[in-house]
Amino acid sequence: MASDFEGKRALVTGSSSGLGEEIARRLAAEGASVVVHGRDAARTEAVAKSVRDAGGDASVAIGDLATDEGADAVAAAALAGGPVDILVNNVGVYDPSLSWTTVSAADWADIYNVNVISGVRMIQRLVPAMRERGWGRVIQISSVTGHRPQASQPHYAATNAARSNLAVSLSRELRGTGVTSNAIAAGGILVPNSVDHLVSMGREQGWGETWDEIEPNLVAALGPNDVGRIGRMDEYVGMVLFLAGPASGYVTGANLHVDGGWRDA
């Protein structure tokens, strides 16, 4: 039986680690030809090799999407193996140490360039060909902070509002073309290398001693939601697979909140 992704080629930006890596792995496992992107060649090549070792089809694209030259290099590498049908704009940065009193105007410009304009660069380079072919999927990985900003990290929240907004604007531009544009507004994402840090923080705050004890107290204090835990990567990946596949053809211009029902404390 043919896979929904057979014959499809997907570029996942920022896929040399974290959520992007998991998205690339799952798309490959589902039959897509994936392009693993990163700035570190060794790490990016290692991810692509592990995908191939698992039976998937993977190539690499190396480049800094914060520059036009880097975006040109990434697009050229991605297209070298064939047209790109699925673009997942996952690249993003987050610095929890910055606040209104410490973030500079330069910091605002830098994070906007990485979190927003990097995605625009790839849209401009890859989406026109999707439009010509009459099929494509564009997915922005955003954050619920774009809709529910806090006092801290104002520049980060603003970039996520922009990412979600551009997904809707792009969907209007692409109406009737067969290309959809959507955003996933993520709540917390638990990645394996963050658990030790969170456990240490939880112990300092008196939230418990083990991860099972700490997690619900951490969520209640920092990001209360109706599920009572942090989202797992496979839960986000599942949403990406839906939006990237043929079953989502009637879904466009959507900002899908994957946040456990994030609410005010």
C-alpha positions as CSV (number, residue, x, y, z in Angstrom):
1,M,0.0,0.0,0.0
2,A,1.4,3.4,-1.0
3,S,2.3,5.8,1.7
4,D,0.7,9.3,1.9
5,F,4.3,10.7,1.5
6,E,5.6,8.4,-1.2
7,G,7.1,10.6,-3.9
8,K,7.1,13.7,-1.7
9,R,10.2,15.7,-0.8
10,A,10.3,17.6,2.5
11,L,12.7,20.2,3.8
12,V,12.7,20.6,7.6
13,T,14.7,23.6,8.7
14,G,16.6,23.3,11.9
15,S,16.5,19.5,11.8
16,S,19.9,18.6,13.1
17,S,18.5,18.3,16.6
18,G,15.4,18.6,18.8
19,L,11.9,18.8,17.4
20,G,13.1,19.4,13.8
21,E,15.1,16.2,13.9
22,E,12.1,14.2,15.1
23,I,10.0,15.7,12.4
24,A,12.5,14.7,9.7
25,R,12.8,11.2,11.1
26,R,9.1,10.6,11.1
27,L,8.5,12.1,7.6
28,A,11.3,9.7,6.3
29,A,9.7,6.8,8.2
30,E,6.4,7.6,6.5
31,G,8.0,7.5,3.1
32,A,9.0,11.0,2.3
33,S,12.4,12.0,1.0
34,V,13.7,14.4,3.6
35,V,16.3,17.1,3.5
36,V,17.9,17.6,6.9
37,H,19.0,21.2,7.5
38,G,21.5,22.6,9.9
39,R,24.5,25.0,10.3
40,D,26.8,22.3,11.8
41,A,27.8,20.0,9.0
42,A,28.9,17.1,11.1
43,R,25.8,17.0,13.3
44,T,23.5,17.4,10.2
45,E,25.3,14.7,8.3
46,A,25.0,12.4,11.4
47,V,21.2,12.8,11.5
48,A,20.8,12.2,7.8
49,K,23.0,9.1,8.0
50,S,20.9,7.7,10.9
51,V,17.8,8.3,8.8
52,R,19.3,6.4,5.9
53,D,20.5,3.6,8.2
54,A,16.9,3.2,9.4
55,G,15.8,2.7,5.8
56,G,14.8,6.3,5.0
57,D,15.8,8.7,2.2
58,A,17.7,11.7,3.5
59,S,20.1,14.3,2.2
60,V,21.5,17.4,3.8
61,A,21.4,21.2,3.3
62,I,24.0,23.2,5.2
63,G,23.5,27.0,5.7
64,D,22.6,29.9,8.0
65,L,19.1,30.9,7.1
66,A,19.7,34.3,8.9
67,T,21.5,35.4,5.7
68,D,20.4,35.5,2.1
69,E,23.5,33.6,1.0
70,G,22.8,30.8,3.5
71,A,19.2,30.6,2.3
72,D,20.4,30.4,-1.3
73,A,22.8,27.5,-0.4
74,V,20.1,25.6,1.5
75,A,17.5,26.0,-1.3
76,A,20.1,24.9,-3.9
77,A,21.0,21.8,-1.8
78,A,17.4,20.9,-1.1
79,L,16.4,21.2,-4.8
80,A,19.4,19.3,-6.1
81,G,17.5,16.0,-5.4
82,G,14.2,17.2,-6.8
83,P,11.4,19.7,-6.2
84,V,10.4,20.3,-2.6
85,D,6.8,19.6,-1.8
86,I,6.7,20.1,1.9
87,L,8.4,23.0,3.8
88,V,8.5,22.9,7.6
89,N,9.9,26.2,8.9
90,N,11.2,25.0,12.2
91,V,14.3,27.2,12.7
92,G,14.0,29.4,15.8
93,V,15.9,30.8,18.8
94,Y,14.8,31.4,22.3
95,D,16.7,33.1,25.2
96,P,14.9,32.9,28.5
97,S,17.4,35.2,30.2
98,L,16.2,38.3,28.4
99,S,13.3,40.6,29.5
100,W,12.0,44.1,28.9
101,T,14.8,45.5,31.0
102,T,17.7,43.6,29.4
103,V,16.7,43.1,25.7
104,S,18.2,45.6,23.3
105,A,16.9,46.9,20.0
106,A,19.6,44.9,18.3
107,D,18.3,41.8,20.1
108,W,14.8,42.5,18.8
109,A,16.2,42.8,15.2
110,D,18.3,39.6,15.5
111,I,15.6,37.4,16.8
112,Y,13.1,38.7,14.2
113,N,15.6,37.9,11.5
114,V,16.1,34.3,12.7
115,N,12.5,33.4,13.8
116,V,10.6,35.2,11.0
117,I,12.7,36.3,8.1
118,S,14.5,33.0,7.8
119,G,11.1,31.4,7.1
120,V,10.2,34.1,4.6
121,R,13.5,33.4,2.8
122,M,12.6,29.8,2.3
123,I,9.1,30.5,1.3
124,Q,10.3,32.9,-1.4
125,R,12.7,30.3,-2.7
126,L,10.5,27.2,-2.6
127,V,6.8,28.1,-2.7
128,P,6.6,29.5,-6.2
129,A,7.4,26.1,-7.7
130,M,4.8,24.5,-5.4
131,R,2.3,26.9,-6.8
132,E,3.3,26.0,-10.4
133,R,2.9,22.3,-9.7
134,G,-0.4,22.7,-7.9
135,W,0.4,21.0,-4.6
136,G,2.4,21.9,-1.6
137,R,2.4,22.2,2.2
138,V,4.0,25.0,4.2
139,I,4.1,24.7,8.0
140,Q,5.4,27.3,10.5
141,I,6.5,26.0,13.9
142,S,5.4,28.8,16.2
143,S,4.6,29.2,19.9
144,V,1.5,29.8,21.9
145,T,3.3,32.9,23.3
146,G,2.5,34.6,20.1
147,H,-1.2,34.6,21.2
148,R,-0.6,34.6,25.0
149,P,2.5,36.8,25.6
150,Q,4.0,37.1,29.0
151,A,6.0,39.9,30.6
152,S,9.2,38.0,29.9
153,Q,10.8,37.4,26.5
154,P,8.7,40.0,24.8
155,H,10.8,39.9,21.6
156,Y,10.3,36.1,21.4
157,A,6.5,36.3,21.8
158,A,6.4,39.0,19.1
159,T,8.2,36.9,16.6
160,N,5.8,34.0,17.2
161,A,2.8,36.3,16.6
162,A,4.5,37.2,13.3
163,R,5.1,33.6,12.4
164,S,1.5,32.7,13.0
165,N,0.4,35.8,11.1
166,L,2.5,35.1,8.0
167,A,1.1,31.6,7.8
168,V,-2.4,33.1,7.5
169,S,-1.4,35.8,5.1
170,L,0.4,33.2,2.9
171,S,-2.7,31.0,2.8
172,R,-4.6,33.9,1.4
173,E,-2.0,34.5,-1.3
174,L,-2.1,30.8,-2.2
175,R,-5.9,30.3,-2.3
176,G,-7.0,28.0,-5.1
177,T,-3.5,26.8,-5.9
178,G,-3.4,23.5,-4.1
179,V,-0.8,24.7,-1.7
180,T,-1.7,25.1,2.0
181,S,-0.1,27.2,4.7
182,N,-0.6,26.6,8.4
183,A,1.1,27.2,11.7
184,I,1.5,25.1,14.8
185,A,1.4,27.2,18.0
186,A,3.3,25.1,20.4
187,G,3.1,25.1,24.2
188,G,6.0,23.5,26.1
189,I,8.0,20.9,24.3
190,L,9.9,18.4,26.4
191,V,13.2,17.4,24.8
192,P,15.4,14.8,26.3
193,N,18.3,17.0,27.1
194,S,16.2,19.4,29.1
195,V,15.0,17.0,31.7
196,D,18.1,17.2,33.9
197,H,17.9,21.0,33.9
198,L,14.2,21.0,34.8
199,V,14.7,18.5,37.6
200,S,17.5,20.6,39.1
201,M,15.3,23.7,38.8
202,G,12.4,21.9,40.3
203,R,14.4,20.7,43.3
204,E,15.6,24.3,43.9
205,Q,12.0,25.5,43.8
206,G,10.7,22.8,46.1
207,W,8.5,21.2,43.5
208,G,9.7,17.7,44.3
209,E,12.6,15.4,43.9
210,T,11.8,13.2,40.9
211,W,10.6,14.3,37.4
212,D,7.2,12.7,38.0
213,E,6.8,14.9,41.1
214,I,8.2,18.0,39.6
215,E,6.5,18.1,36.2
216,P,2.9,19.0,37.4
217,N,4.2,21.6,39.8
218,L,6.4,23.1,37.2
219,V,3.6,23.3,34.7
220,A,1.2,24.8,37.3
221,A,3.8,27.5,38.1
222,L,5.1,28.4,34.7
223,G,2.6,27.4,32.1
224,P,-0.7,26.0,33.5
225,N,-2.7,23.9,31.2
226,D,-5.7,21.5,31.4
227,V,-3.6,18.4,30.8
228,G,-1.1,19.1,33.5
229,R,2.1,18.3,31.8
230,I,4.6,19.4,29.1
231,G,3.9,18.3,25.5
232,R,6.0,15.5,24.1
233,M,7.8,15.7,20.8
234,D,5.8,12.9,19.2
235,E,2.6,14.9,19.9
236,Y,3.9,17.8,17.9
237,V,5.3,15.6,15.2
238,G,1.8,14.0,14.7
239,M,0.3,17.4,14.0
240,V,3.0,18.1,11.5
241,L,2.4,14.8,9.7
242,F,-1.3,15.6,9.5
243,L,-0.7,19.1,8.0
244,A,2.0,17.8,5.6
245,G,-0.2,15.1,4.2
246,P,-3.1,14.8,1.8
247,A,-5.8,14.5,4.5
248,S,-5.2,18.2,5.4
249,G,-6.2,19.6,2.0
250,Y,-9.1,21.5,3.5
251,V,-7.0,23.0,6.3
252,T,-5.3,26.2,5.5
253,G,-4.7,29.5,7.2
254,A,-5.0,27.8,10.6
255,N,-3.0,28.4,13.8
256,L,-3.4,25.1,15.6
257,H,-2.7,25.4,19.3
258,V,-0.9,22.3,20.6
259,D,-0.6,23.4,24.2
260,G,-2.6,21.2,26.5
261,G,-5.3,23.9,26.8
262,W,-2.8,26.5,28.1
263,R,-4.7,28.9,30.4
264,D,-4.1,31.7,32.8
265,A,-3.2,30.7,36.3
